Structures are given as structure tokens and as C-alpha cells.
Amino acid sequence: MNAASENELASFVDEHRDRLVTLLQDLVRIPSENRAPDGAEEQCQLYVAGVLRDAGWEPMLYTPADVPELGSHPLYWPGRRYSRRPNVAAVRPGSSGGRSLVLSGHIDTVPVGSAPWTRHPFGGEVDGNRLYGRGSNDMKAGIAANLFVAEALTALGLQLAGDLTFESVVDEEFGGVNGTLAGRLMGFNADGAVISEPSFHRISPAQRGGRTLHITFTAGNAGILGAGPATGVIDQLRVFLQELPRFAELRLRTAPSHPLYNHLENPVPVSVSRIQTAPWGNSEPPNVPDTCRLELFWQTMPGETLQAIDRQFAEWFDAVLSDNPDVFNERPRLEYPIRWLPGSAIDPGCPLVSELSAAVKHTLGFEPAVAGIEGPCDMYVFHEFGIPAVLWGPRGGNTHMPDEYVEIDSLVQSTKSLLSFVCSWCGEDS
């Protein structure tokens, strides 16, 4: 592309900024919560398909359950249900054999949750430079940007040389990923992919992996408060939490390093995300709890395997139990509630990264950082299929928390770069 056409694209985004904001508000105002194993994405996906149709695209709606090969694929995760949970895909055919590209994103969000919000979670409220609502940052802003690109190509009358695929998938949250896998098995593949996750204006060719474990501690010596020395499960919890830093140290010492995570002081953190014993309040008798559930989450580097990760934890955990036989009078139960999400990375020197970097530098005036994203996501599925894929998107905050928001100026900027990159990667017919 020449400089004039680059400027035309940037000006188009600026002139139609309100349309970009409206697209995001519309998406936020249609709940699409993932409540695994079920989800409520249908109405939002129908809206997405309608926008594409109005822009002259021909969207296809299909559920992961419609894909015959899905259940037998090694990456499939069983136990999810897909009634009225369609993926949306649409292809804008190229004219002359240019490189193809997929713009992908997930439409599902985590639930609103029980913690209080100060903004309506489905209001799409704009306050200054922030647009609030569940999914505004993760990742309906990215879906809005991809829809805006689809509309812009039609409005500007641009004919790309390579095929461009728009994709909005269901069931990414809670380690779903079957929606993303279904898209690959349906053949919506390309020479590259951009997943419009909120990367904070970094180009991310890598994702960390994640392992989630539920541990149920059980003790048989609970009793009424004041009736004796009964401690129930508390001693087990105390010992486990005292020993957990040693597991974290083990992870930090033994996990392989990766250059895309050298910016992190601890690239493989170990976290306790939930602890639950007895219900709280005066409606419950004040008994010492005899069970406790704890959720443990630890992150992994690209290249680590599930077998090695689980073996390392099992050896450490067994040692804790062996060293404290009087405390652990019953063996705690271990359950893995979601799939193993592996770390994954592509070469940061590949054309997808270098050319997106060039587009960002031209449109925004700075050299974007190239770094791994801090959390797991569905990008690894593209990598497993041999498709170079990166994350690129705006800044925001309170992801998965109350008062989630995205920064509007950042969304506009990231969309400018995305539109420019689509045209340069796929090529334009003159």
C-alpha cells in the first residue's frame, strides 16, 4: 500500500469512531455469559451475523456439535453442551491469490459474578475514555474491532487479494476452546491469524499455559466450637498453605525459560484462587468445618508438557502428605475441572509479527513491544494447526472483575493498526 491509502484508512477509523463505540456498546448490552458446561452466546452471535450480513458478507452459523470430527480430536474437551451456542464465520474471498488471514475472537464472557458493580454490567456505559461492562475488555472490544474492519472494507470498496476470514467463537472461557477447535476443523484456516484479545498494544506471539486443580481436604475430628480441641480441616489447610511457597519456588527454579517472558520477575506463578469451607452467617451453626475446597492455579511456559506438570505436582504433594501423616488422616481428593491449557509460542521474527509491527509503527508512531501474554487463551489451537497466530488488541482493566472496562482511545488506535495490517497482509488489487 502507498502512504496515501494508509492515511485514508486511518482517517476512516477516526471519522467513524462513533460507529466503533456503538458496535462495542451493542455487544456489551447483549449478555453472552459462559456458565460451563452451558453458555448463552446465541443472541450476541445473531447480532454479529447481522452486522456482517448488512456489510455484504455471508456469515455461516454452526455449533461445535455440528462438526463431526470434533469429538474424536485429541484437543477436544468433553462435557460441554452446545445447544443454541453457534460459532459465526464469514469469508471475504480474495481476488488474486494473496496471503489469507483469520480475524478471530471469542464472544463468550465470564459471568457477572456476585461481587458488587458500580456500573451496570450490561449497560455499555461510557465515562470519559472508558467503556464499561462485562466483556468490554475481554474480549468484545476485539470483536467490535474485527466487525469494524469488515464494515470498513465494504464501505471503502476495497478488494483484497487474499481471503479474509472473520470468526467469532463460543466457549473460550473456563478452558473451553472447543469453539476455536471447531473453526479449524471446519476449514476456516489461513496463512496467519490475529486474535483480538486485549494485549495492551503489545504483539503477543506466545501464551502462558495454565493448570487448574481443585483440592478437597476432609477431616473426621470436627466438632462444636468450645466442645474440645477439635480443629477439623483447619490444620490440613494450614500445613498446605505453609508448604505451598516451596512448590512455587520449585516451579520458578525448574521451569524452562522463554525469551518472550524475560520481562516477568516470576514467569510461572502459583496462586490460590478460591478457598471454601462452611457457609457464612448466623443462619448456620458455628461448627468447626470438616471439609475445605481449595482452587489452585499455576502457570506454565511454552514447551512444558502435561505429563511433566502433573508429575511434578504429584511428587511435591505426596511429600507434603508423607511428612505430615498425623494431620492428613484422609487423603485429599484432587480434581481437574477444566482442560490443560498449554503454553505456546511462534518465532517472534516471523513475517506475521514483523509486518504487524510495521503496521503499528506506521499508524501509531511507536514500535510495539513483542512479548508473551500473561495468561492462557485459545491461541495455542492455531499453533497446533500450523497457523502462525498472534494476539493484538487494546488496553483495559478489571478483566473478569466488577466494573470491567476498555479504553476507547486505545480501541480506536488498535483498530487503525488492524485495518492497515489486514490490507497490507492480504494485499489490495489496484
DODO-488026 format. One line per field, with one value per residue (C-alpha): x, y, z; residue in three letters. Coordinates in nm, 3 decimals. Layout:
<atoms>
xx c(X|...)
yy c(Y|...)
zz c(Z|...)
residu c(Ala|...)
</atoms>
This chain:
<atoms>
xx c(0.000|0.113|0.123|-0.192|-0.401|-0.257|-0.368|-0.711|-0.757|-0.655|-0.884|-1.174|-1.134|-1.119|-1.423|-1.626|-1.508|-1.867|-1.960|-1.682|-1.806|-2.165|-2.065|-1.899|-2.190|-2.432|-2.220|-2.183|-2.558|-2.632|-2.523|-2.318|-2.206|-2.031|-2.163|-1.979|-2.088|-2.357|-2.349|-2.576|-2.394|-2.670|-2.829|-2.493|-2.383|-2.703|-2.619|-2.267|-2.403|-2.649|-2.372|-2.172|-2.475|-2.552|-2.193|-2.232|-2.063|-2.223|-2.197|-2.231|-2.362|-2.282|-2.238|-1.931|-2.162|-2.224|-1.859|-1.833|-1.459|-1.469|-1.534|-1.252|-0.987|-0.704|-0.763|-1.135|-1.255|-1.567|-1.857|-1.957|-2.303|-2.362|-2.735|-2.802|-2.433|-2.329|-1.994|-2.004|-1.769|-1.760|-1.507|-1.440|-1.276|-0.959|-0.924|-0.574|-0.404|-0.272|-0.198|-0.500|-0.580|-0.822|-0.950|-1.064|-1.215|-1.442|-1.786|-1.841|-1.762|-1.721|-2.035|-2.109|-2.046|-2.177|-1.930|-2.091|-2.055|-2.076|-2.171|-2.442|-2.260|-2.461|-2.500|-2.213|-2.173|-1.919|-1.744|-1.460|-1.224|-1.367|-1.648|-1.772|-1.942|-1.889|-1.677|-1.594|-1.225|-1.226|-1.295|-1.592|-1.371|-1.175|-1.492|-1.607|-1.273|-1.299|-1.657|-1.547|-1.277|-1.537|-1.760|-1.469|-1.359|-1.710|-1.757|-1.421|-1.481|-1.151|-1.086|-0.827|-0.600|-0.609|-0.903|-1.005|-1.200|-1.397|-1.459|-1.646|-1.635|-1.817|-1.689|-1.337|-1.370|-1.319|-1.081|-1.348|-1.161|-1.384|-1.533|-1.190|-1.105|-1.432|-1.337|-1.012|-1.183|-1.445|-1.162|-1.160|-0.781|-0.530|-0.168|-0.193|-0.432|-0.479|-0.676|-0.801|-0.751|-0.664|-0.287|-0.234|-0.081|0.174|0.209|0.194|0.319|0.313|0.076|0.149|-0.011|-0.233|-0.328|-0.629|-0.674|-0.948|-0.831|-1.086|-0.948|-1.152|-1.112|-1.312|-1.240|-1.464|-1.698|-1.893|-1.688|-1.590|-1.654|-1.288|-0.968|-1.126|-0.971|-1.148|-0.982|-0.806|-0.477|-0.467|-0.531|-0.267|0.000|-0.082|-0.061|0.265|0.419|0.281|0.560|0.802|0.608|0.614|0.993|1.025|0.831|1.039|1.363|1.280|1.051|1.225|1.292|1.146|1.270|0.917|0.873|1.206|1.027|0.848|1.006|0.815|0.706|0.540|0.338|0.138|-0.187|-0.466|-0.778|-1.053|-1.096|-1.433|-1.530|-1.868|-2.135|-2.104|-2.358|-2.581|-2.818|-2.552|-2.447|-2.092|-1.930|-1.564|-1.556|-1.461|-1.421|-1.248|-1.221|-0.928|-0.866|-0.503|-0.387|-0.035|0.107|0.350|0.592|0.576|0.731|0.621|0.410|0.103|0.274|0.569|0.350|0.124|0.414|0.597|0.291|0.210|0.562|0.559|0.207|0.281|0.586|0.374|0.132|0.412|0.579|0.254|0.074|-0.095|-0.251|-0.370|-0.569|-0.759|-0.601|-0.731|-0.925|-0.776|-0.995|-0.906|-1.219|-1.103|-0.869|-0.495|-0.413|-0.059|0.184|0.255|0.467|0.576|0.900|0.882|1.087|0.825|0.654|0.325|0.497|0.732|0.465|0.211|0.486|0.545|0.173|0.155|0.462|0.322|-0.026|0.053|0.406|0.577|0.748|0.518|0.659|0.670|0.608|0.416|0.069|0.045|-0.248|-0.368|-0.607|-0.711|-0.420|-0.240|-0.505|-0.398|-0.036|-0.122|-0.273|0.043|-0.114|0.102|-0.112|-0.062|-0.266|-0.322|-0.569|-0.638|-0.584|-0.845|-0.888|-1.079|-1.086|-1.306|-1.385|-1.659|-1.652|-1.461|-1.371|-1.180|-1.007|-1.182|-0.881|-0.680|-0.953|-0.952|-0.573|-0.557|-0.833|-0.637|-0.338|-0.554|-0.723|-0.388|-0.236|-0.527|-0.481|-0.104|-0.100|-0.374|-0.279|-0.505|-0.599|-0.516)
yy c(0.000|0.357|0.625|0.796|0.482|0.424|0.772|0.708|0.402|0.587|0.877|0.637|0.495|0.844|0.964|0.657|0.634|0.659|0.353|0.153|0.257|0.173|-0.174|-0.238|-0.098|-0.319|-0.626|-0.546|-0.490|-0.843|-1.085|-1.383|-1.537|-1.871|-2.082|-2.401|-2.654|-2.431|-2.081|-1.804|-1.672|-1.715|-1.370|-1.194|-1.417|-1.340|-0.973|-1.037|-1.227|-0.945|-0.683|-0.896|-0.956|-0.584|-0.523|-0.761|-1.063|-1.409|-1.537|-1.901|-2.009|-2.355|-2.508|-2.706|-3.008|-2.978|-3.062|-3.442|-3.466|-3.258|-3.532|-3.754|-3.484|-3.501|-3.136|-3.187|-3.135|-3.342|-3.243|-2.911|-2.859|-2.656|-2.620|-2.267|-2.176|-2.107|-2.001|-1.733|-1.741|-1.547|-1.538|-1.241|-1.411|-1.260|-1.187|-1.289|-1.533|-1.301|-1.424|-1.523|-1.413|-1.504|-1.238|-1.442|-1.376|-1.529|-1.385|-1.555|-1.379|-1.490|-1.440|-1.107|-1.274|-1.187|-0.908|-0.561|-0.343|0.037|0.029|-0.175|-0.487|-0.484|-0.109|-0.026|0.299|0.549|0.765|0.973|0.743|0.423|0.198|-0.027|-0.365|-0.738|-0.844|-0.490|-0.568|-0.949|-0.950|-0.778|-0.480|-0.715|-0.849|-0.490|-0.405|-0.708|-0.617|-0.260|-0.388|-0.598|-0.292|-0.067|-0.290|-0.277|0.096|0.179|-0.059|-0.238|-0.567|-0.777|-1.012|-1.278|-1.433|-1.267|-1.473|-1.322|-1.560|-1.525|-1.840|-1.960|-2.130|-1.994|-1.907|-2.171|-2.357|-2.440|-2.390|-2.638|-2.346|-2.245|-2.606|-2.640|-2.345|-2.509|-2.841|-2.658|-2.534|-2.166|-2.157|-1.922|-1.818|-1.622|-1.524|-1.223|-1.285|-0.951|-1.014|-0.712|-0.721|-0.361|-0.265|-0.540|-0.800|-1.134|-1.440|-1.652|-1.751|-1.898|-2.227|-2.289|-2.580|-2.560|-2.804|-2.844|-2.999|-3.122|-3.165|-3.385|-3.447|-3.656|-3.473|-3.169|-3.064|-2.785|-2.480|-2.492|-2.865|-2.961|-2.938|-3.028|-2.839|-3.010|-2.945|-2.626|-2.797|-2.953|-2.616|-2.450|-2.706|-2.694|-2.313|-2.316|-2.563|-2.407|-2.146|-2.436|-2.561|-2.209|-2.198|-2.538|-2.414|-2.099|-2.297|-2.576|-2.427|-2.365|-2.003|-1.840|-1.515|-1.376|-1.391|-1.248|-0.927|-1.104|-1.142|-1.467|-1.621|-1.925|-1.801|-2.033|-1.893|-1.992|-1.853|-1.983|-2.133|-2.258|-2.421|-2.387|-2.131|-1.794|-1.622|-1.664|-1.889|-2.161|-2.345|-2.247|-2.582|-2.639|-2.734|-3.089|-3.020|-2.749|-2.696|-2.505|-2.400|-2.390|-2.235|-2.235|-2.111|-2.283|-2.198|-2.292|-2.634|-2.783|-3.097|-3.201|-3.520|-3.332|-3.067|-3.320|-3.542|-3.251|-3.150|-3.510|-3.570|-3.249|-3.310|-3.669|-3.549|-3.299|-3.575|-3.814|-3.553|-3.481|-3.815|-3.704|-3.402|-3.567|-3.852|-3.878|-3.830|-3.509|-3.554|-3.399|-3.294|-3.111|-2.910|-2.770|-2.876|-2.840|-2.518|-2.548|-2.267|-2.199|-1.969|-1.892|-1.736|-1.362|-1.300|-1.448|-1.229|-1.212|-1.042|-0.820|-0.698|-0.629|-0.441|-0.229|-0.153|-0.048|0.172|0.345|0.406|0.477|0.612|0.375|0.038|-0.207|-0.439|-0.804|-1.014|-1.316|-1.264|-1.332|-1.575|-1.882|-1.847|-2.032|-1.918|-2.249|-2.421|-2.216|-2.302|-2.672|-2.650|-2.489|-2.143|-1.851|-1.652|-1.353|-1.151|-0.781|-0.551|-0.250|-0.158|-0.204|-0.313|-0.513|-0.813|-1.089|-0.845|-0.590|-0.267|-0.420|-0.155|-0.084|0.242|0.390|0.576|0.256|0.064|0.322|0.303|-0.075|-0.084|0.154|-0.077|-0.384|-0.238|-0.128|-0.470|-0.657|-0.461|-0.498|-0.869|-0.977|-0.719|-0.493|-0.513|-0.188)
zz c(0.000|-0.058|0.211|0.086|0.120|0.468|0.566|0.414|0.633|0.949|0.863|0.805|1.157|1.309|1.114|1.213|1.573|1.698|1.494|1.660|2.003|1.908|1.793|2.127|2.326|2.135|2.206|2.576|2.610|2.487|2.763|2.644|2.970|2.974|3.260|3.179|3.075|2.919|2.776|2.648|2.342|2.081|2.084|2.067|1.781|1.591|1.627|1.496|1.197|1.125|1.118|0.876|0.657|0.642|0.534|0.240|0.394|0.400|0.759|0.849|1.188|1.319|1.663|1.767|1.795|1.419|1.346|1.304|1.375|1.693|1.949|1.825|1.803|2.062|2.163|2.230|2.588|2.676|2.896|2.739|2.585|2.269|2.218|2.085|2.106|1.746|1.611|1.341|1.043|0.718|0.437|0.207|-0.093|-0.230|-0.598|-0.695|-0.460|-0.190|0.161|0.368|0.722|1.002|1.242|1.539|1.880|2.141|2.211|2.547|2.873|3.230|3.443|3.612|3.949|4.293|4.379|4.359|4.050|4.046|3.674|3.507|3.384|3.061|3.024|2.793|2.986|2.859|3.117|2.980|2.793|2.940|2.820|3.100|3.101|3.128|2.834|2.726|2.758|2.731|2.451|2.292|2.213|1.989|1.826|1.768|1.605|1.376|1.280|1.213|0.977|0.796|0.753|0.654|0.367|0.225|0.281|0.120|-0.169|-0.110|-0.284|-0.108|-0.298|-0.027|0.158|0.484|0.738|1.025|1.316|1.644|1.857|2.166|2.482|2.524|2.891|3.161|2.932|2.675|2.348|2.162|1.968|1.842|1.761|1.568|1.348|1.248|1.174|0.965|0.745|0.844|0.829|0.671|0.630|0.955|1.232|1.458|1.777|1.904|2.275|2.495|2.459|2.573|2.237|2.257|1.985|2.163|1.972|2.290|2.566|2.906|2.993|3.291|3.517|3.748|4.035|4.297|4.625|4.879|5.229|5.465|5.838|6.078|6.401|6.364|6.643|6.805|6.895|7.259|7.292|7.286|7.087|6.754|6.463|6.177|5.846|5.954|6.036|5.690|5.530|5.748|5.660|5.289|5.276|5.472|5.228|4.909|4.873|4.836|4.537|4.394|4.445|4.278|3.976|3.947|3.974|3.730|3.464|3.131|3.048|2.739|2.581|2.538|2.918|3.029|3.126|3.412|3.755|3.801|3.470|3.635|3.935|4.161|4.302|4.538|4.369|4.600|4.947|5.070|5.397|5.569|5.472|5.646|5.871|6.174|5.987|6.011|6.330|6.439|6.374|6.302|5.931|5.842|5.468|5.272|4.898|4.756|4.396|4.288|3.961|3.830|3.502|3.271|2.994|2.626|2.583|2.915|2.887|3.081|3.198|3.342|3.505|3.677|3.781|3.943|4.144|4.246|4.375|4.578|4.714|4.812|5.001|5.197|5.295|5.390|5.608|5.795|5.847|6.170|6.002|5.680|5.830|5.500|5.159|4.995|4.672|4.357|4.063|3.742|3.650|3.315|3.040|3.047|2.862|2.729|2.678|2.312|2.100|1.746|1.625|1.704|1.389|1.156|0.891|1.082|1.376|1.178|0.937|1.212|1.397|1.087|1.056|1.421|1.391|1.082|1.220|1.586|1.563|1.804|1.792|1.973|2.233|2.132|2.442|2.561|2.705|3.076|3.076|2.887|2.593|2.276|2.055|2.101|1.888|1.585|1.656|1.683|1.333|1.197|1.164|1.279|1.523|1.749|1.995|1.927|2.098|2.320|2.683|2.952|3.311|3.572|3.343|3.495|3.780|3.857|3.656|3.365|3.108|2.788|2.698|2.395|2.253|2.277|2.093|1.814|1.786|1.782|1.517|1.294|1.306|1.247|0.939|0.797|0.862|0.701|0.380|0.373|0.464|0.224|-0.039|-0.237|-0.602|-0.776)
residu c(Met|Asn|Ala|Ala|Ser|Glu|Asn|Glu|Leu|Ala|Ser|Phe|Val|Asp|Glu|His|Arg|Asp|Arg|Leu|Val|Thr|Leu|Leu|Gln|Asp|Leu|Val|Arg|Ile|Pro|Ser|Glu|Asn|Arg|Ala|Pro|Asp|Gly|Ala|Glu|Glu|Gln|Cys|Gln|Leu|Tyr|Val|Ala|Gly|Val|Leu|Arg|Asp|Ala|Gly|Trp|Glu|Pro|Met|Leu|Tyr|Thr|Pro|Ala|Asp|Val|Pro|Glu|Leu|Gly|Ser|His|Pro|Leu|Tyr|Trp|Pro|Gly|Arg|Arg|Tyr|Ser|Arg|Arg|Pro|Asn|Val|Ala|Ala|Val|Arg|Pro|Gly|Ser|Ser|Gly|Gly|Arg|Ser|Leu|Val|Leu|Ser|Gly|His|Ile|Asp|Thr|Val|Pro|Val|Gly|Ser|Ala|Pro|Trp|Thr|Arg|His|Pro|Phe|Gly|Gly|Glu|Val|Asp|Gly|Asn|Arg|Leu|Tyr|Gly|Arg|Gly|Ser|Asn|Asp|Met|Lys|Ala|Gly|Ile|Ala|Ala|Asn|Leu|Phe|Val|Ala|Glu|Ala|Leu|Thr|Ala|Leu|Gly|Leu|Gln|Leu|Ala|Gly|Asp|Leu|Thr|Phe|Glu|Ser|Val|Val|Asp|Glu|Glu|Phe|Gly|Gly|Val|Asn|Gly|Thr|Leu|Ala|Gly|Arg|Leu|Met|Gly|Phe|Asn|Ala|Asp|Gly|Ala|Val|Ile|Ser|Glu|Pro|Ser|Phe|His|Arg|Ile|Ser|Pro|Ala|Gln|Arg|Gly|Gly|Arg|Thr|Leu|His|Ile|Thr|Phe|Thr|Ala|Gly|Asn|Ala|Gly|Ile|Leu|Gly|Ala|Gly|Pro|Ala|Thr|Gly|Val|Ile|Asp|Gln|Leu|Arg|Val|Phe|Leu|Gln|Glu|Leu|Pro|Arg|Phe|Ala|Glu|Leu|Arg|Leu|Arg|Thr|Ala|Pro|Ser|His|Pro|Leu|Tyr|Asn|His|Leu|Glu|Asn|Pro|Val|Pro|Val|Ser|Val|Ser|Arg|Ile|Gln|Thr|Ala|Pro|Trp|Gly|Asn|Ser|Glu|Pro|Pro|Asn|Val|Pro|Asp|Thr|Cys|Arg|Leu|Glu|Leu|Phe|Trp|Gln|Thr|Met|Pro|Gly|Glu|Thr|Leu|Gln|Ala|Ile|Asp|Arg|Gln|Phe|Ala|Glu|Trp|Phe|Asp|Ala|Val|Leu|Ser|Asp|Asn|Pro|Asp|Val|Phe|Asn|Glu|Arg|Pro|Arg|Leu|Glu|Tyr|Pro|Ile|Arg|Trp|Leu|Pro|Gly|Ser|Ala|Ile|Asp|Pro|Gly|Cys|Pro|Leu|Val|Ser|Glu|Leu|Ser|Ala|Ala|Val|Lys|His|Thr|Leu|Gly|Phe|Glu|Pro|Ala|Val|Ala|Gly|Ile|Glu|Gly|Pro|Cys|Asp|Met|Tyr|Val|Phe|His|Glu|Phe|Gly|Ile|Pro|Ala|Val|Leu|Trp|Gly|Pro|Arg|Gly|Gly|Asn|Thr|His|Met|Pro|Asp|Glu|Tyr|Val|Glu|Ile|Asp|Ser|Leu|Val|Gln|Ser|Thr|Lys|Ser|Leu|Leu|Ser|Phe|Val|Cys|Ser|Trp|Cys|Gly|Glu|Asp|Ser)
</atoms>
